[in-house]
């Protein structure tokens, strides 16, 4: 079934507009448009602007062999989608990875670069802000941007809108026939014309009226047209009258479920969301959603999801505010968030490799909340991710469900990390950590604030924003001290040192590593002590302070020995050998390196053994013993093959 009929004049107008001479060419300023052509389909919600845009895309798809990218700039509830999120969606559609926390300008530049040399269509649906559209306009004139909006795109030059009104009567009747069947139209064509007129030719109103007649086969078309015509003036507009007709025909439980649908994040609802909102079984919720789809109250989407039409959202929101008490609304929202948390726990459990561990984590969960296998869980997470992140943002913005919001964000972070890995999930994690930070600052939760700042700073550091990371690490240190959390303060001090090391400020890096080491020594945290001695050794080596570097690495080696960490001790000795070589003491370096080889052999670390054998060979070459050097290189080749990258020790002192 399709909801698109007619509109031949509008389709012809759009096609002609592609080839229309631009203002720049008319004025003689430029011979070729510097940007993609922008077409605008303007119309009120429910006028069929998205259906027309999709039909036009299908008609011209062969002219743009590189495909179509789609993005929506307004959520069904009326909230504007962040420009950064919209541009990321387009980049993901192109298969491009985006750095976590990247600014809007950086993402826009990456999008334009990715579109260079391509012939593609960008379908930008429901734009409310022309600045958002401008941020994603390609620089290449071979691309086409098709925008749907309620009004003009002020500020974007050379855009002539294709404005939609109602459908002509034959097309409107055809749309009714698609919904309720052609027999009833044939039996009473005048009544069908009257119903089309009562709906104002508006596609959304026609779909609702046709859905109502399909669900009530004994109802006369003429009677429905009269009902719509006679409705009180308070139901202003054909869409509101058609919606009232359908809504009042529903049983009370279905009416209440429909009223609560605006609470669904991002306007996306499935059987679990509807079940939690209405407090009914999952099977009953699924049956209700299928009925709603038949009545054009929701639109079926992929993977068992349904979309709430944006044109109906204001009508449903008005009903929600008029019919439901605020306490009941809050309870429904809490049930929905709690169900989401439990689904995320189930999704995360499926990432476990051990079947016994999976069964243990799923123990006590109802069968309806379980996934058949890991692949199904990962597919659910991918398909629901936009609505899951929207749910987290709405829960945080609510301000009254902070405990649930924190649980939801934590569950979503863990599920993403377990299924995708930290690196692949970084862009989503960045936004989630910012939500945690918002709640922590509002509630003055210093420990959570420190954790969120550390996580955000780590992502900043990984994407090269070292100064931003340094600022956040310092803020995390203050929050950790306010919470009296030694782990957070120690971690923050070490990270501040790492940021200064990245910036090449060896003096400050050594100072902060020393502060973190003092705390570790005071708390007798042996593993932290050994690691921090090693980091100090690296910084001193960079700065050319070889005596301090040797003392630090010697202390690190002793710490690893006390911990019975043989590989750690071997690596510390290998760094001591490196420092001694830098200091002009090759014989001592050779002796230390041989000790490290023996320890690596005891630990069974073949990669470390091979790397140390290569280091021994390099030292022997410098000492004038090429024969012995060849023997050690041959030993390294036997251990790991002859890939030189496999035999390299990477450390801060390289």
N, C-alpha and C positions, 0 to 999 in steps of 0.2 A: 504494500500500500504506500502511495506517495501523496503528500499534501500539496504538491505543486501542480497547478493547472493554469492555462492561459498565459498572460503577461508577454505575448509575442512582441508587442510594441516596445515594451521596456527592454526585452532581450536584444532587439534590433538596435535600440538607442545605445545600449552599453557597448555592443560590438562596434558601432560606428565611432563611439567615443575613444576607442583604443587608437584608431588611425587618425583622429582629429589633430590638426596642427596645433602645437602648443603656443602659449603666449610668447615664450622666449623666441621661437622661430619667427612668429609674426612681427615682432619688434626688431628683428634682425640682430639681436644680441648674441645668439648662439646658433650654430648649425645643427646641433644635436642635443636632445634633452639630457641634462647631467644626472637625472634620477629616473627611477621607474615611474611609469604612468600610474596615477592614482585614480581609481573609479570609486564613486560613492553611491550606495543604495540607501536612500533616506526614507524613513517611514516610522510611524508610531509602533510600539510593541504590539504584536498580533497582526500586523499588516502583511506578514509573509516575506519580510525583507531577507531573512536568512535563507528561506527556501528559494527565493529568486537568485540570490548569490550562488548557492550550491548548483542550481540548474545552469546558470551561466558558466560556472567553472566546468561542468560536464561538457558543455557545448564547445568550449574553446581549449579543452585539455590537450588536444593534439598539437596545438600551436606552442605549447610549453612542455617539451619532453622531459624536463627535469623534475616535474611533479608539482604537488601542491602542499603548502604549509598552512596549517590552521591555528589560530589562537583567538581566544575570547577575552575581551578586556573588561567585561562587567559580569559579576556573578549574578545568578538568578535573583538573589535577595537584594540586588542593587548596589552592592559594594564594588568599588573599583579594584580591579586586579592590579597589583604592583607592577610597574613597568619592568623592573628587574626580573620578576617572575615570568612575565609574558615573553621577554626576549630570551630568557633561558629555555622556555618551551620551544621556541623556534629553533634555537641552536641544537637542542636535543633531537628535534625532528630531522636535523641535518646530520645527526650522528656526531656532533662536536661536544667534547667535554668542556665544562666551564669551571674556572677556579672558584672555590668557596669564598663568599663574601666579596666577589668582584663588584665594582661600582657600575652604575648604569651606563656611563660613557664607555667604559672598557668593554662591556657586553655588546653595546650597540656597534662599536668598532669591529668586534669579533664577528658579529652577524654580517655586517657589510662585506668584510673580507671573505667570509664563507660563501656569500652569494655571488662574488665576482666570477664572471664567465658562465654563469648559469642562466637558463631560461626557466623561471619558476613563477608560480602564482602564490602570492601571500593573501590568504583570506582572513581579514581582521574583522571579527564579529563583535557587534554591539560596542562600538567605540564611544566613549563619553568625553574624552579629553584629547584634543588634537595633538598635544605635546607627546602623548604616548605613541600615537601613530607616527609622528615625525621621528621618534627614536628608533623605529625599525624600518624606515624607508631605505631600500637598497640604492646604492650609487649607480648601479648598472641599469641602463634603459631597457635592457632585454627582459627584465622582470616586470611583472604586473602586480599592483597592489589593489585588491578589491576590499572596500571597507563598507560595513553596514553600521548605521547610526540613526539616531532619532532626528538629528538636525545637521546643519552644515559643519564642515571642518574648517573653522576660521583659523587662519594662520598658515594653512598649507596651500601654496599657490597652484593655480591651474587645475582646480578640482570643480567639475560641474556635476551637481547631484542628479541622480535619477530618482525622482520623488514618487513614492507609491501612494495610491489611493485605494479604494475598494475594487474588487474584481468586477468585471462586467457580468451581467446576469447569466449568460450561457456558461461562463467559466465557474461562477459561483454554484450553479445548479450541478455542474459536473463534479465539483468538490463534494457537494452533498451526496451525490450518487455514489461516490467512492466510499463514503462512510456508511450510508444506510441501505445501499443497494439501488440499482437502477429501476427495479420493478415499481417501487412506490413513486418514483418520479414520473415514470411512464403513465401510471394510473391516474395521477393528478398533477399535470404539469403546471397548471396555474397556481396550485398551492405551493409547489416547489419554488416558483418564481416569487411568490409572496414571502416565503421563508427566507429566500436569499436577500430580498429587500429588507426584511426585518433584521437580518444580520448585518446590514450595511455593506455587504460584499466583503466583509472582513474575514480573512482565512481562519483566524483563531476562533472567532464566533461561529463560523460555519462548521468547523470541525467539532466544536462542542455540541451544536444542535444536531449534526449528523450522528455523532456518537450517542446522544440521548435517544434518537429515533431507532438506532440499531439495537440499543438495549431494551427498547419498549416497542416490540414489533406490532402491537395492537393500537398504538397511538397514531392518530391521523396527522398527516403533515399539516393540514389546514389548521387543526387545533393548536399545534405547537406554534405555528406562525402567529395565530391570534394571541396565544399566551404571551409571547415575546412582545407583541405590539401593545398589549394592555398592561404590561408591568408598570409599576409606579415610576415617576420621574426620578426618585431617589437612586434607582439603579441606572445611572447615567451611562449611555453608550451601549452599543450592541454587544460588546464583549461582556460587560458586567451583567447584562440581562441574560445572555446565554449561560454564563457561569452560574447565575442564581437559579436558573431552570434546572441545570444538572445537579447542583449542590442540594437543592431541596428534594430531589428525587432519591437521594441516597438514604440508606438506613442510618440511624443515629451513630452506631459504632464507626461506620465508614466516614460519616461527616466529621467525627472527632479526629480520626486518623488524618483526614485531609487537612483539617485546620492546623494540625501539628507539623505538617511537612515543611513549612518555612524554617523550622529549627534544624533541618538537615543541613550539614555543612556543605557549602558550595552548590547547594541545590541538587545534590546527588543523593539518591535514596536507594536502598536495597531492602531485602526482606528483614535483615537484622536491624537496620535503622528504624524501619517502620514498626517492627515488633517492639523494640525498646521504647519508642516514643509513645505508642498506644497502649503498651502493657498487655499485648496479646501474644499468642504463639507465633512462631516463625511461619508456619504453614498458613495460618489465617492472614498474616501480613502479606505473604506472597500472593495469595488469592485476591486480596483487596487491591494490591498494586496492579495486578493483571486487569482487574475491572476498571481501575482508573485509566490504564493505558487505552482500553477500548473506548472510554469516554473522552479521550484527548485531554485528560487532566494531568497526565505525565507522559513523557516520551520514552520509549524503550531505548536503552543504550547497550553497550557491550558488557559481557560478563555478569549478567543478572542485575545490572544497575538501571535506574530510571532517572530521567532529568526532569526537574520541575520547570515548566515554561516560564521564562522571565515575565511574560505579559500577565500571568496569573499570580505572581508573587505578591504584588500590592493588595490584590483582592483577598488572598488567603491571610496575609498579615493583618488586614483590617478585621477579618473574622476571628483570628487568634486573639487579638487584643480585646474584642468585644465579648467573646464567648468564654474564654478561659481565664481563670484566676491566675495571678502571678505566681502563687505558690505551686499550682499545678503545672504551670509552664516550666518552672525551675526544676520540679521533680522529674518531668519528662526529659529535660535536658540532661539531668544527672543520670537517669537510667540509660540514655543513649551513650553518654561518655563512659559509663561503667561497662556497658556491653562492648564498646570499642576497645577498652583496656583489656578485657578478657580475650577478645579476638586476637589482639596483638600478642598476648602471652602465648596463646595457642600457635600463632604463626611463628613466633620465635622458637618455641619448643621443637617445631618440625625441622629447624636448622641443625639440630643435634645429630651427630653421626651415630650415636649409640641408641639402639632401639629401647633398651631398658631405661635410659635417661629420658627418652621421649615419653614412654608410658608413665614414668614417675611424675613428670611435669604436667601431663594431661590428666592425671588422676583427679577425679572430682569434677572435671569439666563436662557439661552436657554434650551429648553426641552432636547436637546442632552447631556447636562452637568448634568442632574439630575439623581438621583438614585431612584428606585421604593420604597425601604424601607431601614431600618437600616442594616439589614442583608446583603443586596446586597452591601451597601457602605463599610461595614467591610470586606466583601470578596474581593472587589476591592482593598482596602488598603493592605490586606495581600498579595494578588497575585502580586501587583505592587511594594511592598516595596523595593525589590532589585534595581529595575530601578529608583524608586523615590529617594532613597539615593544616587544612582550613579548620578542622575540628579543634586542633590544638590552639590555633590562633584565637578562635572564638572563645574557647574555655579560658584562656589567659585574659582576654579583653573583658570577659564577664565580670571578673573581680570577686565573685561570691562563691566560686567553685575552685579555689586555688589548689586545694589538696588533690582534687580529681585532675586538675590541669597538670600538676606536677607528675602525677602517676601516668597520665596519658603521654606526656612528652618523654618521660623516662622509658616507657614501654616501646614507643615508636623509635626512639634512638637505638635501643638494644636490638629491635627487630631489623632495622636497617643495617646495622653493623654486622649482625650475624648472617644476613642473607646476601648483602652486597659487599661487605668489607668497608673499612673506614675510608679508604681513598675514594672509592666509587660513590659512597654516600655523602662525601664531604659537603657538597653544595646544600643538600637538605639539612644536614646536621648543623650547619652554620646558623640557619634560620631557627632551628629548634633550640639551640643553646641561647640565642638571643631572647626567645620566649621565656626560658628558665630565668634568665637574668632579669627580665621585666618583673616576673613574680617575686623573685628574691629581693629586688630593690623595693617593691611595693610593700612587702611583708617584713622587710628588714631581717631577712634570713641570711646572715653573714656567711655561713658555711656554704650554702647553695650558691650565693653570689660569687664566692671565691672559686668554686668548681666551674661555674659557667664562664667566668672570666678566663680561667686557665684553658678551658676547652676552646674558647674563641681565639685566644692568643696563639694557641698551638696551630689552629687552622690559618691564622694570619701569617705565622712564621713559615708554614709550609708553602704558602703561595707568594712568598717574597716580600710581604708587607711587614718588614722587620720593625720599623718605627712604631707602627700601630700595635704590633705584638708586644713591644717593650712597654708601651703605655698601659696595656691591659695586664701584663704581668705585674707591674707596679701596683695597679689597682687591686689585683688579686692578693698581693702581699698585705695590703692594708685590711682587706676583708678577712683574710686568714688570721691576722692578729686580733681583729675585733671578735672573731669567733673563738679565739684561743685554740686554734687548730694547728698543731705542729706540722702535720703532713702538708697542709696547704701552704704554710709559710715557708717550709723547707723547699717544697716544689717550686714556689714562686721565686725564691731567691736563686735557686739553681737555674731557672728559666731566664731570669734577668741576666745572669752571667752568660748564658748561652746566646741571648740576643746581642749582648755587647761583643761576644766572640765573633758572631756573624758580621757585625759591623767593623771588626778589626780593631776594637778598642781593648787591647790585651790587659791594660792596667785595671780598668773597671771590671773586666771579665774575671780576672784573678781575685779582685776584691770580693765580688759577689759569690764566687765559688767558695772562697774562704769563709764567708759568713754562713753559707749553707753547711759547710764542713764543720764549723764550730757547733752548730745546732746538732748535727748528727753525732759528733763526739760526745756532746753533753747527754744525749739520749741513748748512747751506746747502740746506735743503729749501724751494725757492722757492714752490711751490704752497701748502704748509702755512703759510708766512709770510704770504702775501697773505690767505688765509682767516682766520687768527688775528688779523691786524690788523683785519679787518672785524668779527670777533666782539667784539674790544675796543671798536671804535667803537660797536657797538650798546649794549654795557653802559654806556659813558660817556654815551651819549645818554639812556638810561633814567635815569641818576643825575643828569642835568642838568649834567654837566661838558662843555660844548660845545667848549671849547678842546681838551681831550684827545680828544674824539670827532673833531674835524676833523683833528687830527694823525694819528690812527689811520686814518681813511678816506683821507687823502692818501697815507699809506704803502701802504695796500692798493691804491689806484689805481696807484701807481708799480710795485708788484709785479706786478699784472696786465698792465701795459704791457710789462714785461720778459719776461713769459711769452707775449706776443702773444695774450693772452686778451681780445679786444675786448669781448665781452659782459660779462665780469667787470669790466673797467675802466669800462664804461658804468654798471653797477649801483653801483659804488663812487662814481662821480661823482654819481649820483642821490641817494645817501645823504648825500654832502657838501652837496648842495643842500638837502636836508631839514633838516640840522643848522643850516645858515646861516639858514634860515627860522625855526627855533626860536629861534635866537640874536638874532632881530630885525634881520637883514640881508637883506631881500628882494631888493634889486638884485643882490647877489652871488649869491644863490640862483638868480635868473633866469638869470644868465650861466652858472653851472655847469650848470644843467639843460639849457640849449641845447647845451653841449658834449656832455653825455650823450646827447642826441637824435641828434647827428651820429654819435657812435660806435655807437649802436644801429642807425642806418641802414646804416652800413658793415658791421656784423655781420649784417644781414638779420634781426634779431630783431623781428618785427612786434609781438608782445605787449609787449615792453619799450618799443618806440617809442610804442605807444598809451598805455601807462601814464605815460610821461614827458610826453606831450602833455597828458594830464589834469593832471599836476602843474604844468606850465607854465600851464595855464588857471587853476588855483586861485591860483597866485602872482600872475598878472596881475589877477585879480579883487581880490585884497588890495591891489594897487598902484593900483587905480582905473582899469583899462583893460578894461572888459567886452567891447568889440568884438573886441579881440585874443584875449581868452579864448574867445569863441565860435568863432573860427577854429580854435584849437587843439583844441577839443572836437570840432569837425566833422572835423578831420584824424584824430583818434582813432577816431571812428565809421567813417570810410572804411577804416581799417586792419583793424578787428576787428568791425565792426558796432556796435550800440548796447547791448551787454551791459556794464553798469558794472562787474560783477565781473571781467570780462576785462581791464579797464584799471586794475587796482589793483596797486601794488607792495606785496607783503607782506614785511615785515622785522621784525626785533626791535625797531625803534624806533617801530613804529606805536603 
